[in-house]
Amino acid sequence: MPQLTLAQAFGRAPKKSGTPEKPKQPNTSPNKHRPTQPAPAQSTGKILFGPNGPHSNFDQFAVHPINYNGVVYPSPQHLFQALKFVAHRMDIAETIRNAATAEIAFDIAHANKAAARADWFSINLEKMEEVLFLKFTQYDQLKQELLATGSDELYQDSATDTFWSVGPDLLGCNEFGKALERVRARLGGAPAPFHPAIPCLKCGKKPRYGESLYCGTTCLKADISRVPPTCPRCRRRPQIGNLGFCGTTCLSIAAQKR
C-alpha cells in the first residue's frame, strides 16, 4: 500500500477542481414554542498545526505574553503550567513564570508535579480553554487568524503528546485542538464542530478516540504504511510522500554525515 502524506491521511489535501458544495442551512423559521439552538458546525476540512507548520502561532509554546489578573506571563505555556500551583504554591508558580523559555517552564512544572493542586486533572481542560481565550482576546491578529479557519476542525501535531495532540500515530485525543475550536466559537466563530466516530481505516470498527484513523495500535501497525513516520533527524513529520525526511534540508544534511 503506498504511503500517504499527512495531508492525505487527514483528508485535507486541496481539491483541484470543482466548487465545494455548501452545507445545507438549518430551518430558521420562527418557532413560538421553542427557541432555536445553534446547530453544530458543518466542518469543511481539517487543519493540522504545530510549532513548525501552518498556524504555528496557535501553538501553546509560541511566545505571546499573557496578562493574567494583572500579572504578565511570557507565554501561554508559562501561564498554563503556573496554574497548577498558583493557588497554593506561589513560589513554584513564580519560578515557572520567570523561566527563560516555555520549555523550561514545562520542565519545572513537571519536576514539581507532586505539588500540583490535587484536582488538576479534573479542571485542566477548563484551564487550557481559559488560557487560550486570554491569548486570542489579547492579540487581535491571532483572533482573526483563528476565526479565518472557519468551521474547519483543528488538530495539534505532536510526536510525543497523545492527550493534547494527535500523537505519533494519529491516535491521540487532540484535546488542545478541541479547546481551540471551543474558543473560536466563544469569539464569534462557527460553533465547535461535532466530532463523530469514523470507521477504522483498517477494520471498519469504531475508533476509541473520537476521530482517530484507527481503532487501536493493532490495526495501526497492520496498516502502518498509511501514516508518515517522523523525520529521523528533526522528528518532524515528513510531508513529501515516502521521502523519509521532513524535507530536502534534513535529507541533504543526513547525506553529508554519512
C-alpha positions in Angstrom: 0.0 0.0 0.0 1.5 3.4 -0.9 2.3 5.8 1.9 0.1 8.8 2.3 1.3 12.2 3.1 -0.1 13.7 6.4 -2.4 16.0 4.4 -3.8 13.0 2.6 -4.1 11.0 5.8 -6.2 13.8 7.4 -8.2 14.3 4.2 -7.1 17.9 3.9 -5.4 17.9 0.5 -6.8 20.7 -1.6 -9.3 19.9 -4.3 -8.0 20.9 -7.7 -11.3 21.3 -9.4 -15.0 21.9 -8.7 -16.7 24.1 -6.3 -17.3 22.6 -2.8 -21.0 22.1 -2.1 -22.3 24.5 0.6 -23.7 22.7 3.6 -27.5 22.8 3.9 -28.6 25.5 6.3 -30.9 24.5 9.2 -34.5 25.6 9.2 -34.5 29.1 10.8 -38.3 29.8 10.6 -39.7 31.2 13.8 -40.9 28.8 16.4 -43.2 30.3 19.1 -42.9 27.4 21.4 -39.2 26.5 21.4 -36.1 28.8 20.8 -33.8 27.6 18.1 -30.4 26.3 19.2 -27.2 26.8 17.1 -26.5 23.6 15.2 -23.1 22.0 15.3 -20.8 23.4 12.6 -20.5 21.5 9.3 -16.8 21.1 9.0 -15.3 21.9 5.6 -11.9 20.5 6.3 -9.2 19.6 8.8 -6.2 21.7 9.8 -3.1 20.1 11.3 -1.0 22.7 13.1 2.2 22.7 15.1 5.2 24.8 16.0 6.9 24.3 12.6 4.0 24.3 10.2 0.8 26.2 9.3 -0.7 28.3 12.1 2.4 28.0 14.3 1.0 30.9 16.4 -1.7 28.6 17.6 0.9 26.5 19.4 1.0 26.8 23.2 4.8 27.3 23.2 4.6 30.3 20.9 5.9 33.4 22.6 2.9 35.6 23.2 3.0 37.2 26.7 -0.4 36.8 28.5 -1.8 39.2 31.1 -3.5 37.2 33.9 -5.0 39.1 36.8 -2.6 42.0 36.2 0.5 39.7 36.1 2.3 39.1 32.7 3.4 35.5 31.8 5.9 35.2 28.9 3.8 32.6 27.0 0.6 30.7 27.3 2.6 27.7 28.3 4.1 29.6 31.2 0.6 30.5 32.5 -0.9 27.1 32.0 1.9 25.4 33.9 1.8 28.0 36.7 -1.9 27.5 37.2 -1.1 24.1 38.7 0.5 25.9 41.6 -0.7 29.5 41.7 -3.4 29.0 44.4 -1.2 27.2 47.0 2.5 27.2 45.9 3.2 30.7 44.7 6.9 30.0 45.0 6.8 27.3 42.3 4.3 29.4 40.2 6.7 32.4 40.2 9.7 30.2 39.3 7.7 28.9 36.3 6.6 32.5 35.4 10.2 33.6 35.4 11.5 30.7 33.4 13.6 31.8 30.4 11.6 29.7 27.9 8.3 27.9 27.7 10.1 24.6 27.5 11.9 25.3 30.8 8.6 26.3 32.4 7.1 23.0 31.3 10.1 21.1 32.8 9.8 23.0 36.1 6.1 22.2 36.4 6.7 18.5 35.7 9.6 18.3 38.1 7.2 19.5 40.8 4.1 17.6 39.7 3.7 16.1 43.2 3.0 19.6 44.5 0.4 20.4 41.8 -3.2 21.1 43.0 -5.0 17.8 43.7 -7.9 18.5 41.4 -5.8 19.5 38.4 -6.8 16.6 36.2 -10.5 17.4 36.7 -10.0 21.1 35.7 -7.1 21.0 33.2 -9.4 21.2 30.1 -11.2 24.2 31.6 -7.9 25.9 32.5 -6.5 25.3 29.0 -9.5 26.9 27.4 -9.2 29.8 29.8 -5.6 30.4 28.8 -6.4 30.1 25.1 -9.3 32.6 25.5 -7.0 35.1 27.1 -4.4 34.6 24.4 -6.8 35.1 21.5 -8.6 38.1 23.1 -5.4 39.9 23.9 -4.0 39.6 20.4 -6.4 40.7 17.7 -4.2 39.4 14.9 -4.3 35.9 16.4 -8.0 36.2 16.9 -8.6 37.0 13.2 -6.3 34.1 12.2 -8.3 31.7 14.4 -11.6 33.0 13.1 -10.3 32.7 9.5 -10.2 28.9 9.9 -14.0 29.0 9.6 -15.6 25.7 10.7 -12.5 23.6 10.0 -11.5 21.0 12.6 -8.3 21.8 14.3 -5.7 19.2 15.2 -2.4 19.8 17.1 0.5 17.8 15.7 2.9 16.4 18.2 5.0 13.2 18.1 5.1 12.9 21.9 1.7 14.0 23.3 -1.2 11.7 22.9 -3.6 13.7 25.2 -3.4 17.3 24.0 -2.3 16.3 20.5 -2.7 13.6 17.9 0.5 11.8 19.0 3.0 10.0 16.8 0.4 7.6 15.4 -2.6 9.9 14.9 -4.5 8.1 17.7 -4.3 10.9 20.2 -7.2 12.6 21.9 -6.4 16.1 20.5 -7.8 17.9 23.5 -5.8 21.1 22.6 -7.4 21.3 19.2 -10.9 20.8 20.6 -10.2 23.5 23.1 -9.2 25.9 20.3 -12.5 25.1 18.5 -14.5 26.0 21.6 -12.5 29.2 22.0 -13.2 30.1 18.3 -16.9 29.6 18.9 -16.8 31.9 22.0 -15.1 34.6 19.9 -18.0 34.6 17.5 -16.8 32.0 15.0 -18.5 28.8 13.9 -19.9 26.5 16.6 -17.4 23.9 17.6 -17.5 21.0 15.1 -19.2 17.8 16.1 -16.6 15.0 16.2 -18.3 11.8 15.1 -16.6 8.5 15.4 -15.5 7.3 12.0 -14.7 3.7 11.0 -11.2 2.4 11.4 -9.3 2.6 8.1 -8.2 -1.0 8.6 -11.1 -3.0 10.1 -14.1 -0.6 10.0 -14.7 -0.7 13.7 -15.4 2.4 15.8 -12.1 4.0 17.0 -11.6 4.5 20.7 -10.8 8.2 20.5 -13.3 10.3 18.5 -11.9 10.8 15.0 -8.8 8.6 15.2 -7.9 7.0 12.0 -7.6 3.6 13.6 -9.4 1.7 16.3 -6.1 0.9 18.1 -2.5 0.1 17.7 -3.1 -3.4 16.2 -4.8 -2.0 13.1 -2.3 0.9 13.0 0.7 -1.5 12.9 -1.0 -3.7 10.3 -1.6 -0.6 8.1 1.4 1.5 9.2 2.3 2.5 5.7 -0.6 4.9 5.7 0.9 7.0 8.5 4.1 9.0 7.7 6.9 8.4 10.1 8.7 11.2 11.9 11.9 12.5 10.3 14.9 10.7 11.9 16.8 13.9 12.1 14.5 16.6 13.5 11.4 14.5 14.5 9.0 16.5 12.3 6.6 14.6 10.1 7.6 14.1 6.5 5.4 15.9 4.1 6.9 14.6 0.9 5.4 11.1 0.3 7.9 8.4 1.2 11.0 10.6 1.2 11.7 9.5 4.8 12.8 13.0 5.9 10.7 16.1 6.6 12.2 17.8 3.6 15.3 18.2 1.4 17.2 20.1 4.1 17.3 17.3 6.6 17.8 14.8 3.8 20.9 16.7 2.5 22.3 17.2 6.0 21.9 13.5 6.8 23.6 12.6 3.5 26.6 14.8 4.3 27.1 13.0 7.6 27.3 9.6 6.1 
